[in-house]
């Protein structure tokens, strides 16, 4: 699967001020890692966001979110956010901020 390069660029711009951001091809798309921890990614025209197990229920209550599921088993602590929703800057900003906030709570690698 390919990923939306324009969406990836929008994420890059939002993470540009953060130290230690790297990119890695994963899940047929592109993942952004913060200090080596996967944080947010692009798959097709959608994003995946790491929100953490404690925020999953709250995240899934938003209409644009659904469980991240590449294998038939949803990944706890991760959501997929629809492409049409992340076309809006405010929605994309929300998910990036949420994912970065969770990644910042993880121990260093």
C-alpha contacts under 8 A as a table, 3 or more apart, distances in Angstrom:
res1	aa1	res2	aa2	distance
1	X	28	X	5.04
1	X	29	X	6.72
1	X	43	X	7.46
1	X	44	X	6.59
2	X	28	X	6.40
2	X	29	X	6.03
2	X	43	X	7.07
2	X	44	X	5.60
3	X	8	X	7.84
3	X	28	X	7.61
3	X	29	X	5.24
3	X	30	X	7.04
3	X	42	X	6.04
3	X	43	X	5.10
3	X	44	X	4.01
3	X	45	X	6.20
4	X	7	X	5.35
4	X	8	X	6.34
4	X	42	X	7.06
4	X	43	X	7.39
4	X	44	X	5.59
4	X	45	X	5.20
5	X	8	X	4.88
5	X	9	X	6.11
6	X	9	X	5.07
6	X	10	X	6.34
7	X	10	X	5.05
7	X	11	X	6.39
7	X	42	X	7.26
7	X	45	X	7.17
8	X	11	X	5.15
8	X	12	X	6.19
8	X	30	X	7.57
8	X	41	X	7.91
8	X	42	X	6.31
9	X	12	X	4.89
9	X	13	X	6.19
10	X	13	X	5.24
10	X	14	X	6.48
11	X	14	X	5.12
11	X	15	X	6.24
11	X	96	X	7.69
12	X	15	X	5.15
12	X	16	X	5.84
13	X	16	X	5.16
14	X	17	X	7.33
14	X	93	X	7.81
14	X	96	X	7.96
15	X	18	X	5.39
15	X	21	X	7.22
16	X	19	X	7.87
16	X	21	X	7.84
18	X	21	X	6.49
19	X	34	X	7.74
19	X	35	X	7.84
20	X	34	X	5.81
20	X	35	X	5.15
20	X	36	X	7.76
21	X	32	X	6.68
21	X	33	X	5.54
21	X	34	X	4.69
21	X	35	X	6.38
21	X	36	X	7.74
22	X	32	X	5.77
22	X	33	X	5.17
22	X	34	X	6.63
22	X	35	X	7.85
22	X	36	X	7.38
23	X	30	X	6.78
23	X	31	X	5.62
23	X	32	X	4.64
23	X	33	X	6.09
24	X	30	X	5.76
24	X	31	X	5.18
24	X	32	X	6.51
24	X	33	X	7.58
25	X	28	X	6.82
25	X	29	X	5.69
25	X	30	X	4.45
25	X	31	X	5.96
26	X	29	X	5.34
26	X	30	X	5.55
26	X	31	X	5.97
27	X	30	X	7.42
27	X	43	X	7.31
27	X	70	X	7.89
28	X	43	X	6.74
29	X	41	X	7.20
29	X	42	X	5.58
29	X	43	X	4.63
29	X	44	X	6.87
30	X	41	X	5.47
30	X	42	X	5.26
30	X	43	X	6.78
31	X	38	X	6.61
31	X	39	X	7.42
31	X	40	X	5.99
31	X	41	X	4.05
31	X	42	X	6.43
32	X	38	X	5.99
32	X	39	X	5.91
32	X	40	X	5.44
32	X	41	X	5.67
33	X	36	X	5.19
33	X	37	X	4.89
33	X	38	X	4.23
33	X	39	X	5.41
33	X	40	X	7.25
34	X	37	X	5.15
34	X	38	X	6.43
34	X	39	X	6.35
34	X	100	X	7.69
34	X	103	X	6.98
35	X	108	X	7.04
35	X	109	X	7.22
36	X	109	X	6.56
37	X	103	X	6.67
37	X	109	X	7.67
38	X	41	X	7.98
38	X	50	X	7.46
38	X	103	X	7.68
39	X	49	X	6.24
39	X	50	X	5.34
39	X	99	X	5.56
39	X	100	X	6.26
39	X	103	X	6.07
40	X	47	X	6.96
40	X	48	X	5.55
40	X	49	X	4.50
40	X	50	X	6.12
40	X	96	X	6.81
40	X	99	X	6.38
41	X	47	X	5.42
41	X	48	X	5.07
41	X	49	X	6.58
42	X	45	X	6.90
42	X	46	X	5.83
42	X	47	X	4.46
42	X	48	X	6.25
43	X	46	X	5.38
43	X	47	X	5.88
43	X	48	X	7.19
44	X	47	X	7.95
45	X	82	X	7.59
45	X	83	X	4.87
46	X	80	X	6.84
46	X	81	X	5.73
46	X	82	X	5.13
46	X	83	X	4.28
46	X	86	X	7.27
47	X	80	X	5.75
47	X	81	X	5.32
47	X	82	X	7.04
47	X	83	X	7.18
47	X	86	X	7.65
48	X	68	X	6.96
48	X	78	X	6.85
48	X	79	X	5.59
48	X	80	X	4.42
48	X	81	X	6.17
49	X	78	X	5.65
49	X	79	X	5.44
49	X	80	X	6.49
49	X	81	X	7.64
49	X	95	X	6.47
49	X	96	X	7.18
49	X	98	X	7.95
49	X	99	X	5.60
50	X	77	X	5.95
50	X	78	X	4.54
50	X	79	X	6.67
50	X	98	X	7.92
50	X	99	X	5.02
50	X	102	X	7.14
50	X	103	X	7.62
51	X	54	X	7.96
51	X	55	X	5.87
51	X	56	X	6.30
51	X	59	X	7.32
51	X	77	X	5.35
51	X	78	X	5.66
51	X	79	X	7.24
51	X	98	X	6.20
51	X	99	X	5.14
51	X	102	X	5.87
52	X	55	X	5.55
52	X	56	X	6.25
52	X	76	X	7.46
52	X	77	X	3.99
52	X	78	X	6.62
52	X	102	X	6.23
53	X	56	X	5.27
53	X	76	X	5.77
53	X	77	X	4.01
53	X	78	X	7.74
54	X	57	X	7.42
54	X	77	X	7.28
55	X	58	X	5.32
55	X	59	X	6.01
55	X	77	X	7.06
56	X	59	X	5.05
56	X	60	X	6.00
56	X	76	X	7.06
56	X	77	X	5.28
56	X	78	X	6.95
56	X	79	X	7.55
57	X	60	X	5.16
57	X	61	X	6.34
58	X	61	X	5.27
58	X	62	X	7.39
59	X	62	X	5.80
59	X	65	X	6.87
59	X	79	X	7.43
60	X	63	X	7.39
60	X	65	X	5.36
60	X	66	X	5.78
60	X	67	X	7.05
60	X	79	X	7.20
61	X	65	X	7.39
62	X	65	X	5.68
64	X	81	X	5.48
64	X	82	X	5.52
64	X	85	X	6.11
65	X	79	X	6.10
65	X	80	X	5.63
65	X	81	X	4.57
65	X	82	X	6.59
66	X	79	X	5.60
66	X	80	X	5.39
66	X	81	X	6.57
67	X	74	X	5.79
67	X	75	X	6.97
67	X	76	X	7.72
67	X	78	X	6.52
67	X	79	X	4.67
67	X	80	X	5.95
68	X	74	X	5.44
68	X	75	X	5.69
68	X	76	X	7.94
68	X	78	X	5.60
68	X	79	X	4.61
68	X	80	X	4.93
69	X	72	X	5.88
69	X	73	X	5.78
69	X	74	X	4.30
69	X	75	X	6.13
70	X	73	X	7.29
70	X	74	X	7.40
71	X	74	X	7.46
75	X	78	X	5.75
75	X	79	X	7.94
81	X	85	X	7.17
81	X	86	X	7.09
82	X	85	X	5.47
82	X	86	X	6.54
83	X	86	X	5.33
83	X	87	X	6.45
84	X	87	X	5.35
84	X	88	X	7.68
85	X	88	X	5.91
85	X	91	X	6.46
85	X	92	X	7.79
86	X	89	X	6.69
86	X	91	X	5.47
86	X	92	X	4.83
87	X	91	X	7.71
87	X	92	X	7.27
88	X	91	X	5.49
88	X	92	X	6.41
89	X	92	X	5.14
89	X	93	X	5.96
90	X	93	X	5.07
90	X	94	X	6.15
91	X	94	X	5.11
91	X	95	X	6.49
92	X	95	X	5.37
92	X	96	X	6.21
93	X	96	X	5.21
93	X	97	X	5.95
94	X	97	X	5.25
94	X	98	X	6.08
95	X	98	X	5.02
95	X	99	X	6.03
96	X	99	X	5.14
96	X	100	X	6.02
97	X	100	X	5.21
97	X	101	X	6.02
98	X	101	X	5.18
98	X	102	X	6.39
99	X	102	X	5.23
99	X	103	X	6.19
100	X	103	X	4.98
100	X	104	X	6.06
101	X	104	X	5.24
101	X	105	X	6.83
102	X	105	X	5.34
102	X	106	X	7.07
103	X	106	X	5.43
104	X	107	X	7.99
